[in-house]
Amino acid sequence: MDKCKDCGGQIEKGAMLDYTYGGVLAQRYSKTDNLPQGKNKAFMGMREADFQDIRRINAFRCIKCNRVYLYAQEIIAAKNTINVKPIILLLVMLAFIFLCLTLFISYTVN
């Protein structure tokens, strides 16, 4: 897609992001026959096994009119995974240990 279907403006490629616990994931489309019905509209209790044909969502935004077009990727994508760098976890753990030691020393001195 090179031009916007509405205004003819230039299109830029992007992604729909899913801000989740501890990371940012690419949005996915999935076919499923087990969507919650009635008042229970949350996805609580749904397992990843309930989803089939998982595909990434490609987003295209018109720079001129800001319209966003969403398309499911043709190639089936892998499951969402959170890629947290081990060095970040190490730094967080060291900061926590330093805080605990500081509190312990301040209580023992007083």
C-alpha positions in Angstrom: 0.0 0.0 0.0 1.6 3.2 -1.2 -1.2 5.8 -1.1 -4.2 6.4 1.2 -7.5 5.2 -0.3 -9.3 8.2 1.1 -7.0 11.2 0.5 -4.1 9.9 -1.6 -1.6 10.8 1.1 1.6 8.9 1.8 1.4 5.7 3.9 3.8 4.7 6.7 4.0 1.2 8.0 3.7 0.6 11.8 2.4 -1.8 14.4 -0.4 -2.1 17.0 1.3 -2.5 20.4 0.0 -4.4 23.4 1.4 -3.0 26.6 1.3 -5.9 29.0 2.9 -6.9 32.3 6.7 -6.4 31.9 6.9 -5.7 28.2 5.4 -4.6 24.9 4.1 -7.1 22.4 2.9 -6.9 18.9 -0.9 -7.3 18.5 -2.2 -10.5 17.1 -5.3 -11.7 15.2 -6.6 -15.1 15.9 -9.5 -17.2 14.8 -11.5 -18.8 17.6 -14.8 -20.4 18.2 -14.8 -19.9 21.9 -15.4 -16.2 22.4 -17.2 -15.4 25.7 -21.0 -14.8 25.2 -23.5 -12.6 27.1 -22.4 -10.6 30.1 -19.1 -12.4 30.4 -17.3 -10.5 27.7 -13.8 -10.7 29.3 -11.2 -13.2 28.0 -10.7 -14.6 31.5 -10.1 -18.3 31.5 -9.4 -18.5 27.8 -6.3 -20.6 27.0 -3.9 -20.0 24.2 -4.9 -23.4 22.8 -8.4 -21.9 22.1 -6.9 -19.7 19.4 -5.9 -20.8 15.9 -4.4 -19.2 12.9 -2.4 -16.6 14.9 -1.2 -13.7 12.7 0.4 -10.4 13.5 -1.5 -7.2 12.7 0.2 -4.9 10.3 -0.8 -1.3 10.6 -0.5 1.4 7.9 -1.2 5.1 8.8 -1.8 7.9 6.3 0.6 10.8 7.1 -1.9 13.3 5.7 -5.3 12.3 7.2 -4.1 9.9 10.0 -6.4 7.1 8.9 -5.1 3.7 10.0 -5.5 0.6 8.0 -5.2 -2.8 9.7 -4.3 -6.0 7.9 -3.6 -9.5 9.2 -0.2 -10.8 8.1 -0.3 -13.6 5.6 2.4 -15.6 7.4 1.2 -17.2 10.6 3.3 -15.7 13.4 4.8 -17.2 16.5 3.1 -16.9 19.9 3.7 -13.7 21.8 6.8 -13.9 24.0 8.3 -11.4 26.3 12.0 -10.8 25.7 13.5 -9.3 28.8 17.2 -8.8 28.8 18.9 -10.7 31.6 21.1 -7.6 32.4 18.0 -5.6 33.3 16.8 -8.3 35.7 20.3 -8.4 37.3 20.3 -4.6 37.8 16.8 -4.7 39.3 17.9 -7.5 41.7 21.1 -5.6 42.7 19.1 -2.5 43.3 16.6 -4.4 45.5 19.5 -6.0 47.5 21.1 -2.6 48.0 17.8 -1.1 49.2 17.4 -4.0 51.7 21.0 -3.6 53.0 20.5 0.1 53.4 17.3 -0.4 55.4 18.9 -3.1 57.5 22.0 -0.9 58.3 19.8 2.1 59.1 17.7 0.1 61.6 20.7 -1.6 63.3 22.6 1.7 63.8 19.6 3.5 65.5 
